[in-house]
Amino acid sequence: LAVVRATTAETARTQRGLIPRLLIDDPRIASRSGYRPGNRRQALGGDFFDVVQSSPRHLQMVLGDVCGHGPDEAALGVQLRIAWRTLILAGVDQESMLVTLDRLTAQERHADHIYATVATVDVDLDDGVATVALAGHPPPIVSRDGRVGLVTDRPGGPPLGLSLPARWELHRAELGDDWRLLLYSDGLYEGRVSAPGARLGSPGLVGILTGDGAEVPRKSVPAAL
């Protein structure tokens, strides 16, 4: 039991060390993040995220998930996050960036069955428009003008690392001046609900945030979810 406790504490420290320092200069932008392992003994996983304001006008964000759990998956997640930030700061467009991340995933993974899902968002702060690219990942949830819904209901492209033809479509969404975006991974939306065998899913998250499920105060997101 002592060994399990020591290992859990060590992996928790490692996970905290993998969390990025977000690059946000605009005082209008606030960001919150949350990470909770699926069980008490598995505190290290392949989920990763980042937020970068590359210019006064553009805010970029990413949330991804390397399949599996453990140090190898966490290491690949960090590689993908750093590569994403580097490409964003270099001014690479979203489609070219996903092509590069796809190659990187295939080259750096420790086993052939490993892949990663990613959701990237580029927000034009002046026009209030978000451009979203999905690689096997569920669409972000947007809250604007008192309404909550998915940024897009159209399917995204394939996950990264599967050596499939690159066909990641860009989705545009009007945000306006006052908005909130929620990016999330499968650990949240695949949670089981009351019906036998049923999972929450992205529509279930939308329902919770609009009050159809348990009330979630906006200031408590994502911890309350």
Backbone as JSON, one array per atom type, in Angstrom:
{
  "sequence": "LAVVRATTAETARTQRGLIPRLLIDDPRIASRSGYRPGNRRQALGGDFFDVVQSSPRHLQMVLGDVCGHGPDEAALGVQLRIAWRTLILAGVDQESMLVTLDRLTAQERHADHIYATVATVDVDLDDGVATVALAGHPPPIVSRDGRVGLVTDRPGGPPLGLSLPARWELHRAELGDDWRLLLYSDGLYEGRVSAPGARLGSPGLVGILTGDGAEVPRKSVPAAL",
  "N": [[0.83, -1.21, 0.0], [1.97, 1.21, 0.74], [3.81, 1.53, -1.31], [2.1, 1.84, -3.5], [0.86, 4.25, -2.81], [3.08, 5.98, -2.86], [3.81, 5.79, -5.56], [1.51, 6.81, -6.8], [1.57, 9.46, -5.84], [3.93, 10.31, -7.03], [3.38, 10.14, -9.81], [1.33, 11.96, -9.93], [2.67, 14.35, -9.36], [4.29, 14.43, -11.6], [2.35, 14.75, -13.61], [1.35, 17.3, -12.98], [3.61, 18.76, -13.59], [3.59, 18.59, -16.35], [1.68, 20.31, -17.25], [0.98, 23.11, -19.23], [2.26, 26.51, -19.35], [0.15, 28.97, -20.04], [-0.04, 31.14, -22.88], [-1.26, 34.06, -22.86], [-2.2, 37.29, -23.56], [-4.25, 39.15, -23.71], [-6.4, 40.92, -21.64], [-9.1, 40.42, -21.61], [-9.5, 37.75, -21.92], [-10.01, 34.75, -20.27], [-8.97, 31.68, -18.78], [-9.69, 28.38, -17.8], [-8.8, 25.2, -16.48], [-9.08, 21.62, -16.08], [-8.19, 18.49, -14.65], [-8.71, 15.15, -14.08], [-7.88, 11.98, -12.98], [-8.93, 8.72, -14.21], [-8.98, 6.7, -12.32], [-7.81, 6.19, -8.95], [-5.23, 5.18, -8.91], [-4.14, 5.63, -11.36], [-2.72, 8.17, -12.42], [-1.52, 9.37, -14.53], [-1.78, 10.26, -17.82], [-2.6, 10.46, -21.37], [-3.77, 12.88, -22.1], [-3.75, 16.26, -23.27], [-3.32, 19.85, -23.41], [-3.41, 23.27, -24.56], [-3.09, 26.84, -24.73], [-2.66, 29.63, -26.73], [-2.01, 32.96, -27.45], [-1.35, 34.18, -30.36], [-1.16, 36.59, -31.6], [-2.32, 40.02, -31.24], [-4.84, 39.77, -32.33], [-5.49, 37.08, -32.73], [-6.4, 34.09, -31.09], [-5.42, 30.93, -30.13], [-6.24, 27.54, -29.43], [-5.88, 24.2, -28.12], [-6.9, 20.86, -27.56], [-6.12, 17.61, -26.8], [-5.92, 13.98, -27.02], [-4.1, 11.23, -26.36], [-4.4, 7.86, -27.08], [-4.83, 5.42, -24.53], [-3.02, 4.9, -21.4], [-0.43, 6.03, -19.19], [3.2, 6.52, -18.84], [4.42, 6.53, -21.41], [2.37, 7.32, -23.16], [1.8, 9.8, -22.03], [4.21, 11.12, -22.53], [4.19, 11.26, -25.34], [1.96, 12.87, -25.66], [2.95, 15.29, -24.61], [4.95, 15.84, -26.5], [3.36, 16.3, -28.76], [1.9, 18.52, -27.92], [3.92, 20.49, -27.56], [4.92, 20.59, -30.14], [2.62, 21.53, -31.45], [2.37, 24.12, -30.28], [4.75, 25.28, -31.17], [4.38, 25.25, -33.97], [2.14, 26.93, -34.16], [3.16, 29.39, -33.21], [4.94, 29.79, -35.21], [3.34, 30.5, -37.26], [1.96, 28.67, -38.86], [-0.71, 27.34, -40.78], [-3.9, 25.82, -39.85], [-4.6, 23.41, -41.22], [-2.17, 22.52, -42.41], [-0.74, 22.26, -40.09], [-2.04, 20.09, -38.8], [-1.4, 18.05, -40.58], [1.36, 17.86, -40.14], [1.39, 17.17, -37.39], [0.13, 14.72, -37.56], [2.04, 13.16, -38.93], [4.07, 13.29, -37.03], [2.91, 11.95, -34.84], [2.73, 9.31, -35.85], [5.42, 8.74, -36.15], [6.64, 9.03, -33.64], [5.28, 7.48, -31.76], [5.1, 4.71, -29.43], [4.09, 2.27, -30.1], [2.41, 0.53, -32.77], [-0.35, 0.66, -32.69], [-1.09, 2.98, -31.47], [-2.73, 6.11, -31.37], [-3.89, 9.52, -31.75], [-6.34, 11.89, -30.76], [-7.56, 15.13, -31.64], [-8.63, 18.47, -31.04], [-8.64, 21.6, -32.43], [-8.7, 25.15, -32.19], [-9.07, 28.32, -33.62], [-9.46, 31.54, -32.82], [-10.71, 34.52, -34.05], [-10.4, 37.42, -32.61], [-11.19, 40.0, -33.18], [-13.22, 39.84, -35.14], [-14.89, 38.03, -33.93], [-15.11, 35.27, -34.56], [-14.78, 31.77, -34.72], [-12.58, 29.29, -35.89], [-12.58, 25.94, -36.4], [-10.92, 22.82, -36.2], [-11.14, 19.35, -36.39], [-9.77, 16.3, -35.41], [-10.73, 13.37, -35.22], [-11.86, 13.99, -32.79], [-14.34, 15.13, -30.4], [-16.57, 17.93, -31.04], [-15.97, 21.26, -29.74], [-17.88, 22.86, -27.11], [-19.96, 25.68, -27.2], [-20.91, 28.66, -25.58], [-23.04, 31.29, -25.95], [-24.77, 34.36, -26.13], [-26.68, 33.52, -24.27], [-27.27, 30.95, -25.07], [-26.44, 27.48, -25.44], [-24.45, 25.17, -27.15], [-23.13, 22.73, -29.55], [-20.17, 23.57, -31.33], [-20.05, 22.75, -33.97], [-22.0, 20.43, -35.88], [-21.09, 18.75, -37.73], [-19.14, 15.97, -38.91], [-15.71, 15.37, -38.0], [-12.3, 15.01, -39.22], [-10.07, 12.12, -39.59], [-8.45, 10.52, -36.72], [-5.12, 11.31, -35.49], [-2.15, 9.76, -36.72], [-2.99, 7.44, -37.98], [-2.38, 7.05, -40.58], [-4.12, 7.73, -42.61], [-5.79, 9.3, -45.44], [-5.31, 12.81, -45.53], [-7.85, 14.81, -44.52], [-9.02, 17.04, -43.15], [-11.54, 19.03, -42.31], [-12.31, 22.51, -42.07], [-14.23, 24.22, -39.71], [-16.38, 26.93, -39.29], [-17.55, 29.21, -36.86], [-19.78, 31.58, -35.55], [-19.07, 33.71, -32.92], [-19.41, 36.15, -31.64], [-19.22, 38.9, -29.3], [-19.21, 38.19, -26.63], [-18.49, 35.25, -25.18], [-18.07, 31.72, -24.42], [-15.96, 28.91, -24.51], [-15.82, 25.39, -24.38], [-13.58, 22.85, -24.25], [-12.94, 19.37, -24.29], [-12.21, 15.97, -23.21], [-12.49, 12.38, -23.86], [-12.78, 11.16, -21.41], [-14.65, 12.56, -20.02], [-17.09, 12.84, -21.57], [-17.72, 10.2, -22.11], [-18.67, 9.14, -19.83], [-20.82, 7.1, -17.84], [-24.38, 7.16, -17.51], [-27.64, 7.27, -15.9], [-29.37, 5.45, -17.31], [-29.24, 2.0, -18.28], [-26.17, 1.04, -19.59], [-25.99, 3.38, -21.05], [-24.29, 6.29, -22.23], [-23.02, 9.54, -21.38], [-22.22, 11.44, -23.42], [-21.61, 14.06, -25.9], [-24.01, 15.61, -26.38], [-25.22, 15.23, -23.9], [-23.53, 16.66, -22.21], [-24.01, 19.23, -23.14], [-26.67, 19.41, -22.37], [-26.41, 19.39, -19.56], [-25.06, 21.8, -19.15], [-26.94, 23.6, -19.99], [-28.87, 23.37, -18.13], [-30.58, 21.2, -18.24], [-29.75, 18.93, -17.01], [-28.0, 18.23, -14.0], [-27.6, 21.24, -12.2], [-25.02, 23.44, -13.09], [-22.97, 25.81, -11.95], [-21.58, 28.52, -13.77], [-19.09, 29.55, -12.97], [-17.91, 27.43, -11.74], [-17.15, 25.6, -13.63], [-14.38, 23.9, -15.08], [-14.5, 22.1, -12.95], [-16.86, 21.27, -11.61], [-18.14, 19.74, -13.55]],
  "CA": [[0.0, 0.0, 0.0], [2.87, 2.36, 0.78], [4.38, 1.68, -2.65], [1.04, 2.39, -4.35], [0.7, 5.66, -2.46], [4.24, 6.71, -3.34], [3.73, 5.85, -7.02], [0.44, 7.72, -7.14], [2.04, 10.82, -5.58], [4.95, 10.64, -8.03], [2.75, 10.39, -11.11], [0.57, 13.22, -9.81], [3.64, 15.44, -9.51], [4.69, 14.45, -13.01], [1.25, 15.33, -14.37], [1.33, 18.75, -12.74], [4.74, 19.33, -14.32], [3.32, 18.59, -17.78], [0.69, 21.33, -17.57], [1.7, 24.25, -19.82], [2.01, 27.9, -18.95], [-0.58, 29.51, -21.18], [0.45, 32.42, -23.4], [-2.42, 34.92, -23.1], [-1.9, 38.68, -23.24], [-5.46, 39.96, -23.71], [-7.05, 40.84, -20.33], [-10.49, 39.97, -21.76], [-9.51, 36.3, -22.04], [-9.74, 33.97, -19.06], [-8.91, 30.26, -19.09], [-9.69, 27.43, -16.68], [-8.57, 23.82, -16.92], [-9.27, 20.61, -15.05], [-7.73, 17.14, -14.98], [-9.0, 14.18, -13.02], [-7.63, 10.63, -13.5], [-10.07, 7.81, -14.2], [-8.98, 6.0, -11.04], [-6.83, 6.79, -8.04], [-3.88, 4.68, -9.13], [-3.69, 5.98, -12.71], [-2.73, 9.64, -12.42], [-0.75, 9.86, -15.66], [-2.44, 9.86, -19.05], [-2.16, 11.1, -22.6], [-4.5, 14.1, -22.41], [-2.92, 17.46, -23.27], [-4.01, 21.05, -23.85], [-2.6, 24.48, -24.58], [-3.74, 28.05, -25.23], [-1.65, 30.59, -27.15], [-2.44, 34.13, -28.2], [-0.21, 34.38, -31.26], [-1.15, 37.99, -31.98], [-3.43, 40.7, -30.56], [-6.11, 39.43, -32.94], [-5.76, 35.64, -32.82], [-6.25, 33.23, -29.93], [-5.49, 29.53, -30.52], [-6.28, 26.57, -28.34], [-5.88, 22.8, -28.54], [-7.06, 19.82, -26.55], [-5.93, 16.32, -27.47], [-5.94, 12.78, -26.18], [-3.39, 10.06, -26.87], [-5.11, 6.69, -26.56], [-4.09, 4.67, -23.53], [-2.59, 5.57, -20.17], [0.91, 5.69, -18.76], [4.24, 7.49, -19.15], [4.67, 6.62, -22.85], [1.3, 8.13, -23.74], [1.98, 11.17, -21.55], [5.35, 11.7, -23.24], [3.75, 11.59, -26.69], [1.08, 14.03, -25.53], [3.78, 16.48, -24.45], [5.56, 16.11, -27.8], [2.35, 16.89, -29.65], [1.57, 19.87, -27.44], [5.03, 21.4, -27.85], [4.94, 20.76, -31.6], [1.49, 22.4, -31.79], [2.7, 25.49, -29.9], [5.81, 25.75, -32.07], [3.79, 25.52, -35.28], [1.27, 28.1, -34.03], [4.0, 30.58, -33.11], [5.6, 29.96, -36.51], [2.35, 30.99, -38.22], [1.49, 27.6, -39.74], [-2.16, 27.25, -40.78], [-4.41, 24.66, -39.14], [-4.56, 22.18, -42.02], [-0.77, 22.1, -42.5], [-0.34, 21.85, -38.75], [-2.54, 18.74, -38.55], [-0.6, 17.12, -41.39], [2.63, 17.68, -39.43], [1.14, 16.42, -36.16], [-0.19, 13.36, -37.97], [3.32, 12.49, -39.19], [4.79, 13.19, -35.76], [2.29, 10.89, -34.05], [3.12, 8.02, -36.42], [6.86, 8.53, -36.02], [7.1, 9.06, -32.25], [4.54, 6.57, -30.87], [5.88, 3.55, -29.01], [3.47, 1.06, -30.65], [1.7, 0.85, -34.01], [-1.8, 0.87, -32.48], [-1.31, 4.25, -30.77], [-3.18, 7.25, -32.17], [-4.28, 10.67, -30.93], [-7.42, 12.75, -31.24], [-7.23, 16.53, -31.38], [-9.52, 19.56, -31.43], [-7.93, 22.88, -32.42], [-9.57, 26.3, -32.4], [-8.44, 29.61, -33.88], [-10.48, 32.57, -32.63], [-10.44, 35.89, -34.48], [-10.98, 38.22, -31.53], [-11.79, 41.22, -33.74], [-14.46, 39.5, -35.85], [-15.72, 37.14, -33.13], [-15.34, 34.06, -35.33], [-13.89, 30.66, -34.39], [-12.33, 28.29, -36.92], [-12.34, 24.71, -35.65], [-10.51, 21.63, -36.93], [-11.31, 18.17, -35.53], [-9.13, 15.07, -35.86], [-11.24, 12.29, -34.39], [-12.21, 14.52, -31.47], [-15.66, 15.76, -30.38], [-16.51, 19.39, -31.2], [-16.11, 22.07, -28.53], [-19.19, 23.41, -26.77], [-19.89, 27.13, -27.13], [-21.99, 29.37, -24.9], [-23.09, 32.66, -26.45], [-26.12, 34.95, -26.17], [-27.57, 32.73, -23.43], [-27.51, 29.63, -25.66], [-25.32, 26.54, -25.35], [-24.55, 24.14, -28.18], [-21.88, 22.32, -30.16], [-19.66, 24.5, -32.33], [-20.47, 22.2, -35.25], [-22.55, 19.08, -35.83], [-20.51, 18.01, -38.84], [-18.05, 15.1, -38.46], [-14.35, 15.81, -38.27], [-11.45, 14.09, -39.96], [-9.58, 10.96, -38.84], [-7.44, 10.78, -35.69], [-3.72, 11.42, -35.93], [-1.32, 8.57, -36.6], [-3.6, 6.28, -38.62], [-1.91, 7.01, -41.97], [-5.27, 7.89, -43.51], [-5.7, 10.54, -46.23], [-5.57, 14.03, -44.77], [-9.07, 15.47, -44.96], [-9.56, 17.73, -41.99], [-12.33, 20.18, -42.74], [-12.36, 23.62, -41.14], [-15.59, 24.64, -39.39], [-16.45, 28.3, -38.81], [-18.67, 29.47, -35.96], [-19.88, 32.95, -35.08], [-19.04, 33.77, -31.46], [-19.82, 37.45, -31.13], [-18.29, 39.57, -28.4], [-19.22, 37.56, -25.29], [-18.63, 33.81, -25.45], [-17.27, 30.75, -23.67], [-15.72, 27.65, -25.23], [-15.44, 24.26, -23.55], [-12.94, 21.73, -24.92], [-12.98, 18.27, -23.34], [-11.77, 14.69, -23.77], [-13.48, 11.31, -23.73], [-13.0, 10.79, -20.02], [-15.83, 13.26, -19.53], [-18.35, 12.58, -22.28], [-18.02, 8.78, -22.14], [-19.17, 8.72, -18.53], [-22.12, 6.42, -17.88], [-25.47, 7.84, -16.81], [-28.57, 6.4, -15.19], [-29.89, 4.36, -18.13], [-28.28, 0.9, -18.41], [-25.31, 1.07, -20.76], [-26.0, 4.67, -21.74], [-23.21, 7.21, -21.92], [-23.44, 10.94, -21.36], [-22.05, 11.99, -24.76], [-21.54, 15.52, -26.03], [-25.33, 16.21, -26.12], [-25.47, 15.23, -22.46], [-22.8, 17.79, -21.64], [-24.78, 20.43, -23.5], [-27.85, 19.42, -21.51], [-26.02, 19.79, -18.21], [-24.69, 23.21, -19.15], [-28.13, 24.41, -20.21], [-29.79, 23.18, -17.02], [-31.42, 20.02, -18.38], [-29.29, 17.96, -16.03], [-27.65, 18.89, -12.74], [-27.19, 22.63, -12.4], [-23.59, 23.67, -12.98], [-22.66, 27.24, -12.01], [-20.55, 28.79, -14.76], [-17.8, 29.8, -12.35], [-17.35, 26.17, -11.24], [-16.69, 24.77, -14.74], [-14.81, 22.53, -15.35], [-14.41, 21.21, -11.79], [-18.16, 20.69, -11.29], [-18.46, 18.71, -14.54]],
  "C": [[0.86, 1.25, 0.0], [3.48, 2.62, -0.6], [3.36, 2.3, -3.6], [0.86, 3.88, -4.07], [1.85, 6.5, -2.99], [4.21, 6.86, -4.86], [2.66, 6.83, -7.47], [0.87, 9.17, -6.95], [3.06, 11.25, -6.63], [4.34, 10.95, -9.38], [1.91, 11.67, -11.08], [1.49, 14.42, -9.95], [4.09, 15.57, -10.96], [3.61, 15.11, -13.86], [1.18, 16.83, -14.19], [2.47, 19.43, -13.5], [4.52, 19.39, -15.81], [2.33, 19.66, -18.2], [1.39, 22.57, -18.08], [1.39, 25.56, -19.12], [1.4, 28.6, -20.16], [-0.06, 30.89, -21.57], [-0.75, 33.28, -23.8], [-2.08, 36.33, -22.65], [-3.15, 39.55, -23.08], [-6.18, 39.83, -22.36], [-8.51, 40.4, -20.42], [-10.61, 38.46, -21.74], [-9.15, 35.65, -20.71], [-9.8, 32.49, -19.42], [-8.9, 29.45, -17.8], [-9.49, 26.03, -17.24], [-8.79, 22.87, -15.75], [-8.8, 19.25, -15.54], [-8.03, 16.23, -13.8], [-8.78, 12.78, -13.57], [-8.85, 9.73, -13.35], [-10.13, 6.95, -12.95], [-7.81, 6.51, -10.22], [-5.4, 6.33, -8.31], [-3.32, 5.09, -10.49], [-3.75, 7.49, -12.87], [-2.0, 10.22, -13.62], [-1.39, 9.34, -16.94], [-1.96, 10.66, -20.23], [-2.92, 12.35, -22.98], [-3.55, 15.31, -22.36], [-3.74, 18.64, -23.78], [-3.03, 22.21, -23.87], [-3.45, 25.63, -25.11], [-2.65, 29.07, -25.51], [-2.32, 31.75, -27.87], [-1.26, 34.53, -29.08], [-0.08, 35.82, -31.74], [-2.27, 38.69, -31.23], [-4.79, 40.29, -31.1], [-6.47, 37.96, -32.82], [-5.42, 34.9, -31.53], [-6.43, 31.79, -30.39], [-5.51, 28.64, -29.3], [-6.36, 25.16, -28.91], [-6.17, 21.94, -27.32], [-6.99, 18.49, -27.28], [-5.86, 15.18, -26.48], [-5.22, 11.66, -26.91], [-4.04, 8.83, -26.26], [-4.21, 5.92, -25.59], [-3.71, 5.52, -22.33], [-1.16, 5.14, -19.84], [1.94, 6.7, -19.23], [4.52, 7.63, -20.65], [3.63, 7.51, -23.53], [1.43, 9.59, -23.31], [3.12, 11.86, -22.28], [4.97, 12.1, -24.66], [2.83, 12.81, -26.67], [1.87, 15.33, -25.39], [4.46, 16.85, -25.76], [4.58, 16.8, -28.75], [1.99, 18.31, -29.23], [2.68, 20.86, -27.78], [5.12, 21.65, -29.36], [3.82, 21.69, -32.04], [1.83, 23.85, -31.48], [3.76, 26.07, -30.84], [5.24, 26.11, -33.44], [2.88, 26.75, -35.25], [2.1, 29.37, -34.01], [4.75, 30.84, -34.41], [4.62, 30.4, -37.6], [1.84, 29.95, -39.18], [-0.03, 27.5, -39.65], [-2.62, 25.91, -40.21], [-4.3, 23.36, -39.94], [-3.14, 21.65, -42.14], [-0.27, 21.61, -41.15], [-0.8, 20.43, -38.45], [-1.79, 17.7, -39.36], [0.72, 16.83, -40.69], [2.44, 16.87, -38.15], [0.79, 14.97, -36.45], [1.09, 12.56, -38.21], [4.09, 12.28, -37.89], [4.24, 12.07, -34.89], [2.73, 9.51, -34.54], [4.59, 7.72, -36.18], [7.31, 8.36, -34.57], [6.36, 8.1, -31.32], [5.37, 5.32, -30.58], [5.29, 2.23, -29.5], [2.59, 1.45, -31.83], [0.22, 1.15, -33.79], [-2.11, 2.22, -31.83], [-1.74, 5.33, -31.76], [-3.57, 8.38, -31.21], [-5.44, 11.39, -31.58], [-7.14, 14.18, -30.81], [-8.38, 17.44, -31.83], [-8.72, 20.85, -31.33], [-8.91, 23.99, -32.78], [-8.72, 27.54, -32.61], [-9.54, 30.66, -33.82], [-9.97, 33.91, -33.13], [-11.15, 36.8, -33.49], [-11.65, 39.48, -32.04], [-13.14, 40.93, -34.39], [-15.39, 38.62, -35.02], [-16.08, 35.86, -33.84], [-14.31, 33.01, -34.92], [-13.79, 29.72, -35.58], [-11.84, 27.03, -36.23], [-11.93, 23.58, -36.6], [-10.54, 20.45, -35.96], [-10.64, 16.96, -36.17], [-9.57, 13.95, -34.92], [-11.72, 12.71, -33.03], [-13.6, 15.14, -31.52], [-15.55, 17.27, -30.48], [-16.62, 20.11, -29.86], [-17.56, 22.51, -28.33], [-19.04, 24.92, -26.61], [-21.13, 27.66, -26.4], [-21.94, 30.82, -25.36], [-24.55, 33.11, -26.47], [-27.13, 34.11, -25.37], [-27.89, 31.35, -23.97], [-26.25, 28.79, -25.6], [-25.51, 25.48, -26.43], [-23.17, 23.76, -28.69], [-21.46, 23.35, -31.21], [-20.06, 24.05, -33.72], [-21.05, 20.81, -35.03], [-22.05, 18.23, -36.99], [-19.34, 17.17, -38.35], [-16.7, 15.68, -38.82], [-13.59, 14.79, -39.09], [-10.94, 12.97, -39.06], [-8.62, 11.37, -37.73], [-6.04, 10.83, -36.28], [-3.01, 10.08, -35.75], [-1.86, 7.34, -37.28], [-3.2, 6.13, -40.09], [-3.07, 7.03, -42.97], [-5.11, 9.19, -44.31], [-6.1, 11.76, -45.41], [-6.81, 14.74, -45.33], [-9.75, 16.14, -43.76], [-10.23, 19.02, -42.44], [-12.31, 21.25, -41.65], [-13.81, 24.07, -40.96], [-15.54, 26.05, -38.8], [-17.71, 28.49, -37.95], [-18.63, 30.92, -35.5], [-19.95, 32.95, -33.55], [-19.6, 35.08, -30.92], [-18.78, 38.03, -30.2], [-18.17, 38.89, -27.05], [-19.49, 36.08, -25.46], [-17.76, 33.01, -24.5], [-17.15, 29.49, -24.51], [-15.27, 26.59, -24.24], [-14.86, 23.16, -24.45], [-12.77, 20.62, -23.89], [-12.51, 16.99, -24.02], [-12.77, 13.59, -23.39], [-13.72, 10.86, -22.3], [-14.24, 11.44, -19.43], [-17.1, 12.82, -20.25], [-18.67, 11.09, -22.41], [-18.49, 8.25, -20.78], [-20.56, 8.12, -18.62], [-23.14, 7.19, -17.03], [-26.46, 6.82, -16.31], [-29.08, 5.23, -16.03], [-28.84, 3.27, -18.31], [-27.49, 1.0, -19.72], [-25.22, 2.39, -21.48], [-24.81, 5.52, -21.3], [-23.71, 8.66, -22.06], [-23.37, 11.55, -22.76], [-22.0, 13.5, -24.77], [-22.91, 16.18, -25.84], [-25.67, 16.24, -24.63], [-24.75, 16.36, -21.76], [-23.53, 19.1, -21.93], [-26.0, 20.55, -22.61], [-27.54, 19.87, -20.09], [-25.76, 21.3, -18.15], [-25.87, 24.14, -19.41], [-29.18, 24.19, -19.13], [-30.7, 21.99, -17.15], [-31.03, 18.92, -17.38], [-29.03, 18.68, -14.72], [-27.17, 20.31, -13.03], [-25.69, 22.77, -12.17], [-23.32, 25.17, -13.06], [-21.49, 27.48, -12.96], [-19.17, 28.93, -14.14], [-17.15, 28.5, -11.86], [-16.9, 25.23, -12.33], [-15.17, 24.96, -14.89], [-14.89, 21.61, -14.13], [-15.74, 20.52, -11.5], [-18.56, 19.59, -12.28], [-17.77, 17.41, -14.2]]
}
